[in-house]
Amino acid sequence: MKIHEYQAKSLFWEYGIPTTTDIVVSSPEEAAQAAETLGLPVVLKAQVHVGGRGKAGGVKVVSKPEDVAPTAEAILGLTIKDLPVRKLLIASAAEIRKEVYLSLLIDRGASKVVFIGCADGGVEIEETAKKSPEKILRFEVASKSLGGLTREECLPFATRLLPDPKNADEAAGIMVTMARMFIERDCSLIEINPLIVDGSGSVLALDAKVLLDDNALFRHPENLEFAKVETDGEDAKSNSNGLSFVQLDGQIGCMVNGAGLAMATMDIVKHFGGSPANFLDVGGSSDPRKVVGGFQLILADKNVKVIFLNIFGGITRCDDIVKGILEAREQFDVTVPIVIRLAGTNEEEGRRLLQGTDMIIAQSLEQGARKAVEIGKN
Amino acid sequence: MSILIDQDTRVIVQGITGRDGSFHTERMLEYGTKIVGGVTPGKGGQEVQGVPVFDTVAEAVAATGANTSVVFVPARFAKDALLEAAEAPLKLVVCITEGIPTLDALIAYEALKAKGIRLIGPNCPGLTSPGKAKVGIMPGHIHKEGRTGVVSRSGTLTYEIVASLTAGGIGQSTCIGIGGDPIIGSRFIDLLPLFEADPETDSVVLIGEIGGQDEVVAANYYQRSMSKTVVAFVAGLTAPPGKRMGHAGALVGGEDETAASKIEKLEAAGIPVARIPSEVPKLLSLAKMGYTHASA
């Protein structure tokens, strides 16, 4: 789960990772007021869930009071990589003596928790990684030792980032706190880019990016507070039903069990000249209510001309899926044709339940996809 | 022959009394798998499908001589179940459970690895050696005995492709679903050498998807060290970049992680890549005759 910079910084404050004092606003008037409170110059930063916002004009430094509101208005009017800017973070512009990159993340390739650092921080970190990979520093930590990491253990790594002993000591302290927050809050990523030495010689996080593990939400009900703010689309809504849903712009509504098969189903629809309306994985369990929830999501999209269900049962039982479809047809006014392909666990039981309905039964994925594409074109 | 499991594999089921655990215990028994015991804390002494249930993994292994465990324990308790398995003299642990917190999976993986126990999964369908044993949830009837290995990051997409292999007359030596989570016990690179070394596997089907670098690592390994035929399928060509598509692992990040880029690198390494799942059997037959491109 992605959270916004201002939310990540609230976690930094809670844990004691030194960072800037910021104010979150959603209008030009509030921005002007915040700038007055903080004192100029200030930085205005768009709060969107994408990288590269600086390059897209989403981050501006303002020194004159009369410029704050117009600049805020301009940024609030931006759409960065398809995402509208709804909130701004107003921060005092810090004097930067030195900036470095520091993150803690799960490296899936190596199956390790690892600190990544680079003495050249800033917006070009990805370029640096490509051109001079030797500048990217790694410090691997055994997952079970994460909570007990000490400043002494972090100091050699911190010293390579910030050689000055006082700076290095502060950075090592920040690393210890990052590790504690990582394990206590089930993070997948804590990224500080840049970590700076400011005008007074203190080390602090100028930016904050945090990803939280969706699978750990059951033990972090507090993390749902972050999600509430960003629930503005179907994508987020679906997660609460245990479904994984992504809206696309085609005509063929797809409902599939399993993410890989769902992607392959979209791919094959496209391969035969159709266009998928969505990605929807009803998951690996066998709950008819998920199918009902899936229908609700798909039917909300008025572009959908046909629904293609592709179910290959393993842990999911075909008859449970069909029960969900029949239930959905009772609850909702389903006017679009349904093409269904059933295979695997309890396939026969599922087919029996389909008898006497007007659903189009396909014998294979390929046949089902062709049929759905054909209907979608009319 | 086969890899990892066969007719002599002795399996315990952790979480055997749950809905999925008991249902799939029955299916595994029907397939002929030697399910010798089950574990559910507090339910020792009961029986499920005629299989004795124990309170702990240690008791179950001591009483039954099991060498393999399959885990159906719900996500929030899965870490403890896996750590318990790590303390037992097992060879293989197959974790079916989905939705395990990543840090829990990592802690369990590190503990099992330290004891030399191989982990398959989590969030996977398990594995089947057709005609010998199935440990996990793959539908038994889709398989046919044969000499093609299958290794896949997906669950249901594996069934799709295995079924098309069987329909095309191509049997399988062992089919493994490795799981789609960020942290998994065994990756393509860990399993391809086992297929390469297995005298009764002639060829391998590799099923990948967007996210991560594993297919690229596998392509490099193939080019360097494999003599057997490998063909592939990669799901996610239509996946919009940057969207989460169900698996935590399936995030499109850099250029290397898109389906298109993976297909390009697999093909450059000499691995033919099917464009639709039903094309895999034909491609495999062609590849064995020496053709290395889908267009051949």
Interface residues (C-beta under 8 A of the other chain):
Chain A: V50 K81 I106 R108 G109 S111 K112 V113 A142 S143 K144 L146 F182 I183 D186 S188 D213 D214 N215 A216 F218 R219 D235 S244 V246 L248 V256 N257 G258 A259 G260 L261 A262 M263 A264 M266 D267 I268 V269 K270 H271 P276 F279 D281 G283 G284 S285 F312 G313 G314 I315 T316 A343 G344 T345 S364 L365 E366
Chain B: D20 H24 R27 A75 R76 I96 E98 G99 I100 P101 T102 L103 D104 L106 I107 Y109 E110 A111 N123 P125 I137 M138 P139 I142 S152 R153 S154 G155 T156 L157 T158 Y159 E160 A163 G180 P182 I183 I184 I207 E209 I210 G212 Q213 D214 V217 F233 A235 G236 L237 T238 A239 P240 G242 K243 R244 M245 G246 H247 A248 G249 A250 A259 R275 I276 P277 S278
